[in-house]
């Protein structure tokens, strides 16, 4: 005999959107990105189609983004793993198919810290690792093929000389000293089968590690997952504008994605003020790459306690609707994650499944839940791509 919870789950699944594209609004604003995908499919592309996603903890773990990456690369080819941190900007940081290590004298920093960086130099993702001392080093190891990397470091008046290593073997030296804070991009080719990138100090002077982007020789899709646990879109305003614009311009994303809202749903405050902050952040990122298409990914279900049970947060729906409005105003697409995964109440239903697709913290999902999120977004994007291609 089926339980009431099982029946409720079945009802939620049956009432979910029958066609994925219904959850994607403004797909026509993605035309430039779709054109790049079509060029990849024809074998005519000269560069990767890069999708850069800024977000919160849902993005930081590379859960739903890993599924999106897999689906897009499966159809249009893989350009590589993309941009990740070099080292750990916070202790619990981890992503699928990548391992991060901080050596002695290296500590992480991000836009969430109480005391802001006086220079506002946080790098593309809003986080960096600061290293000091002669034994200081950071490393990132990939479990998939990498042909070349672009290491992103920070130089300045106090910076010294560093050495890059591939699988422990030295491959080059750079002096990062400059009269003012200056980002440095260092391209390194990897021998076949190499997987680990490290940067270490040679003189004990400080250096900043912003990240490393991993690519392949052939052009394809790349999806960057630049999430920070606990982040809100407004936190990106802490990054110095010139610094951020330079980082975005250097990355040259084909599609800019903002995936926030779950943390904002738990905040008090004026909706208009939230809309203004989101608008400013989006406009700042777009100034870095005006040719890029843009997409706002709405928050998934999140619960709050109401009496003796849990319900979808009322403000969550309002946040999603504000994002939908800002997306239309800014000529961006909007993906309704809440609707796509089953609507209000989905998180609580999923948390009682066996195996569960949601965690019992009433905020996060398991890999199974993130797989649904990523798949529904991929399906919606591909459906919109095919519809526009038929025209």
C-alpha positions in Angstrom: 0.0 0.0 0.0 1.4 3.4 -1.0 2.1 5.9 1.7 0.8 9.4 1.6 4.3 10.7 1.1 4.8 8.5 -1.9 1.5 9.6 -3.4 2.5 13.2 -2.8 5.8 12.6 -4.6 4.1 11.0 -7.5 1.7 13.9 -7.7 4.6 16.4 -7.7 6.3 14.5 -10.6 3.1 14.3 -12.6 2.5 18.0 -12.3 6.1 18.9 -13.3 6.5 20.6 -16.6 5.9 18.2 -19.5 8.3 20.1 -21.8 11.6 21.3 -20.5 11.6 24.5 -22.5 8.6 25.8 -20.6 10.9 26.5 -17.7 13.2 28.6 -19.8 12.1 32.1 -20.5 13.8 34.4 -23.0 15.6 31.7 -25.0 15.9 34.1 -27.9 18.4 36.1 -25.9 20.8 33.1 -26.1 21.0 33.2 -29.9 24.7 34.2 -29.9 25.6 31.3 -27.6 23.6 28.9 -29.7 25.3 30.1 -32.8 28.7 29.2 -31.2 27.3 25.8 -30.3 26.2 25.3 -33.9 29.7 26.3 -35.1 31.2 23.7 -32.8 28.8 21.0 -34.1 29.9 21.8 -37.7 33.5 21.7 -36.8 34.1 25.3 -37.8 34.7 26.8 -34.3 38.1 28.3 -33.6 37.5 28.8 -29.9 35.7 27.2 -27.0 32.1 28.1 -26.1 32.7 29.0 -22.5 29.9 29.0 -19.9 30.9 30.8 -16.8 28.6 30.3 -13.8 28.8 32.5 -10.6 26.7 31.1 -7.7 26.4 29.9 -4.1 27.0 26.5 -2.5 24.8 24.8 -5.0 27.3 25.8 -7.7 30.4 25.6 -5.5 30.3 21.8 -5.4 29.9 21.5 -9.2 26.8 19.3 -8.8 24.2 20.6 -11.3 26.9 22.3 -13.3 28.8 19.0 -13.8 25.6 17.5 -15.4 25.1 20.6 -17.6 28.8 20.3 -18.7 28.5 16.6 -19.5 25.3 17.1 -21.6 26.6 20.1 -23.6 30.0 18.5 -24.1 28.4 15.2 -25.1 26.6 17.0 -28.0 29.0 19.7 -29.0 32.4 18.4 -27.9 34.6 19.0 -24.8 36.9 22.0 -24.6 38.2 20.8 -21.1 37.3 21.3 -17.4 37.5 25.0 -17.4 38.3 27.5 -14.7 38.8 26.2 -11.1 40.7 27.5 -8.1 44.4 26.8 -7.7 44.5 25.6 -4.1 41.7 25.8 -1.6 40.1 29.2 -0.9 38.2 27.6 2.0 38.7 24.4 4.0 35.7 22.4 2.7 36.1 23.4 -0.9 35.9 20.5 -3.4 34.6 19.7 -6.8 34.0 16.6 -8.9 37.0 15.2 -10.7 39.3 17.8 -9.2 41.5 17.8 -6.1 42.8 21.0 -4.4 45.8 21.4 -2.0 47.2 24.3 0.1 50.8 23.9 1.2 52.3 25.5 4.3 51.9 29.3 4.5 48.8 29.4 2.2 45.4 30.6 3.3 42.2 31.2 1.5 40.2 34.4 1.2 36.9 35.3 -0.5 34.4 38.1 -0.9 32.4 36.8 2.1 35.0 37.8 4.7 34.1 40.4 7.2 37.1 42.6 6.4 37.2 43.3 2.6 40.3 43.1 0.6 41.6 46.7 0.4 42.4 46.2 -3.3 39.3 44.4 -4.1 41.5 41.9 -6.1 39.6 38.6 -5.7 40.0 37.2 -9.2 37.4 35.9 -11.6 35.5 33.8 -9.0 35.6 36.1 -6.0 38.1 33.9 -4.1 41.9 33.5 -3.9 44.7 31.8 -2.0 47.4 33.9 -0.5 50.8 32.2 0.0 53.8 33.4 2.1 57.1 31.6 2.9 59.7 29.6 1.1 57.7 26.3 1.5 54.5 27.8 0.3 52.7 26.2 -2.6 49.2 25.5 -4.1 48.2 22.7 -6.4 45.2 21.4 -8.3 45.0 17.9 -9.8 42.5 16.9 -12.6 41.2 13.4 -13.1 40.5 14.0 -16.8 42.6 15.0 -19.8 44.2 18.4 -19.8 46.3 19.7 -22.7 47.1 23.2 -21.5 46.3 25.5 -18.6 46.3 29.2 -18.0 47.4 29.9 -14.5 46.0 33.1 -13.0 48.2 34.8 -10.3 48.4 38.1 -8.6 51.6 40.3 -8.7 52.4 43.5 -6.9 55.1 45.5 -5.0 55.6 42.7 -2.4 55.4 39.8 -4.7 58.4 37.7 -5.6 59.4 34.8 -7.9 57.4 31.6 -8.3 57.8 28.3 -10.1 55.2 26.3 -11.9 55.3 22.5 -11.8 53.5 19.8 -13.8 53.2 16.5 -12.0 56.0 17.7 -9.7 58.4 18.6 -12.5 59.4 22.3 -12.9 58.3 23.8 -16.2 59.0 27.5 -15.7 59.7 30.5 -13.4 57.9 33.9 -13.2 58.8 37.1 -11.3 55.5 38.6 -10.1 57.0 41.8 -8.8 55.4 45.0 -10.2 54.8 48.6 -9.0 51.1 48.0 -8.6 48.7 45.0 -8.0 48.7 43.3 -11.4 47.0 40.0 -12.5 49.3 37.6 -14.4 48.2 35.0 -16.8 50.7 32.2 -17.4 49.9 29.6 -20.1 51.6 26.2 -19.7 51.4 23.2 -22.1 51.1 19.8 -20.5 52.7 16.6 -21.7 50.3 13.7 -22.5 48.9 12.2 -19.4 49.9 15.0 -17.0 47.3 16.0 -14.4 48.6 18.1 -11.6 49.5 21.8 -11.7 51.4 23.4 -8.8 52.9 26.9 -8.1 55.4 27.4 -5.4 57.4 30.3 -4.0 61.1 30.4 -4.7 62.0 33.3 -2.4 59.4 33.3 0.3 57.7 36.5 -0.9 53.8 36.5 -1.1 51.8 35.6 -4.1 48.1 35.3 -4.9 46.6 32.3 -6.6 43.3 33.2 -8.3 42.8 29.9 -10.2 43.7 27.9 -13.3 41.7 27.2 -16.4 42.2 23.7 -18.0 41.6 23.2 -21.7 42.1 20.7 -24.6 43.6 21.2 -28.0 40.3 20.9 -29.8 37.5 23.5 -29.4 34.4 22.5 -27.4 32.1 23.5 -24.6 33.6 24.6 -21.2 31.5 25.1 -18.1 33.1 27.1 -15.2 31.5 26.5 -11.8 32.5 29.6 -9.7 30.4 29.1 -6.6 31.1 30.2 -3.0 29.4 28.6 0.0 27.0 31.1 1.5 27.3 33.6 -1.3 24.8 36.1 -2.6 25.0 38.0 -5.9 25.7 41.2 -4.1 29.0 39.9 -2.7 30.5 40.2 -6.2 30.2 44.0 -5.7 33.2 43.7 -3.4 35.4 42.9 -6.4 37.1 46.0 -7.8 35.3 46.8 -11.0 38.5 47.3 -13.2 39.9 44.1 -11.7 36.7 42.1 -12.4 36.2 43.5 -15.9 39.8 42.5 -16.8 39.2 39.0 -15.4 36.0 38.6 -17.3 37.5 40.0 -20.5 40.4 37.6 -20.2 38.1 34.7 -19.8 35.9 35.7 -22.8 32.8 33.7 -21.8 30.2 33.0 -24.4 27.5 32.7 -21.8 27.4 34.6 -18.4 25.3 32.8 -15.8 24.2 34.0 -12.4 22.8 31.3 -10.1 21.9 32.8 -6.8 18.8 33.3 -4.7 18.7 30.5 -2.2 20.6 32.6 0.4 18.8 35.8 -0.5 15.5 34.0 0.2 16.5 33.8 3.8 17.2 37.5 4.1 15.0 40.3 5.3 15.0 43.5 3.3 13.4 45.5 0.5 12.7 43.7 -2.7 13.5 46.8 -4.7 16.9 47.0 -3.1 17.6 43.4 -3.9 16.6 44.0 -7.5 18.9 47.0 -7.7 21.9 45.0 -6.4 21.3 42.1 -8.8 21.0 44.5 -11.7 24.3 46.2 -10.8 26.2 42.9 -10.6 24.8 41.7 -13.8 25.6 44.9 -15.6 29.1 44.9 -14.2 29.8 41.4 -15.5 28.4 42.2 -18.9 30.7 45.2 -19.2 33.5 42.8 -19.1 32.2 40.8 -22.1 29.4 42.8 -23.8 29.1 40.2 -26.6 28.2 37.4 -24.3 24.7 36.1 -23.8 23.4 36.0 -20.3 21.2 33.7 -18.2 19.8 33.9 -14.7 19.2 30.6 -13.0 16.6 30.8 -10.3 17.0 29.2 -6.9 15.8 25.6 -6.2 13.3 24.7 -3.5 14.3 25.7 0.1 12.3 25.1 3.2 11.5 26.9 6.4 9.7 25.7 9.6 6.0 26.6 9.8 4.5 25.3 13.0 5.3 21.6 13.2 6.3 21.1 9.6 8.4 22.5 6.8 7.2 24.5 3.8 8.8 26.2 0.8 10.1 29.7 1.9 7.6 32.3 0.9 10.4 34.8 -0.1 12.0 32.1 -2.4 9.2 32.5 -4.9 9.4 36.3 -4.7 13.2 36.2 -5.3 12.7 33.9 -8.4 10.0 36.3 -9.8 12.3 39.3 -9.3 15.1 37.4 -11.1 12.7 36.7 -14.0 11.8 40.4 -14.2 15.5 41.5 -14.1 16.3 39.0 -16.8 13.7 40.3 -19.1 14.7 43.9 -18.5 18.4 43.1 -19.2 17.6 40.9 -22.3 18.8 37.8 -20.5 17.2 34.3 -20.4 15.7 33.0 -17.1 15.6 29.4 -16.0 12.9 28.6 -13.4 14.7 26.0 -11.3 12.0 25.7 -8.7 9.3 24.7 -11.3 11.7 22.6 -13.3 12.5 20.2 -10.4 8.9 19.8 -9.3 7.7 23.0 -7.6 7.2 24.0 -4.0 7.6 21.1 -1.5 10.0 19.1 -3.7 12.9 19.4 -1.3 11.0 17.9 1.6 9.7 15.1 -0.5 13.1 14.3 -1.9 14.7 14.4 1.6 12.5 11.4 2.6 13.3 9.3 -0.5 15.5 6.2 -0.4 18.0 7.1 -1.6 17.3 10.8 -0.9 17.7 13.5 -3.5 17.8 16.2 -0.9 19.6 16.7 2.3 17.9 17.0 5.7 19.3 20.6 6.2 16.3 21.9 4.2 18.7 23.7 1.9 20.9 21.4 -0.1 20.5 18.4 -2.4 22.3 15.2 -2.9 24.1 14.3 -6.2 20.8 12.7 -7.3 18.9 16.0 -6.8 21.6 18.1 -8.5 21.5 15.7 -11.4 17.8 16.5 -11.9 18.5 20.2 -11.8 21.4 20.0 -14.2 19.5 17.7 -16.6 16.4 19.8 -16.7 18.5 22.9 -17.4 20.4 21.1 -20.2 17.2 19.8 -21.7 15.7 23.3 -21.7 18.8 24.9 -23.3 19.0 22.2 -26.0 15.3 22.4 -26.7 15.6 26.2 -27.2 18.7 25.7 -29.3 16.9 23.2 -31.6 13.9 25.5 -31.9 15.9 28.5 -32.9 18.0 26.3 -35.3 14.9 25.2 -37.1 14.0 28.8 -37.8 
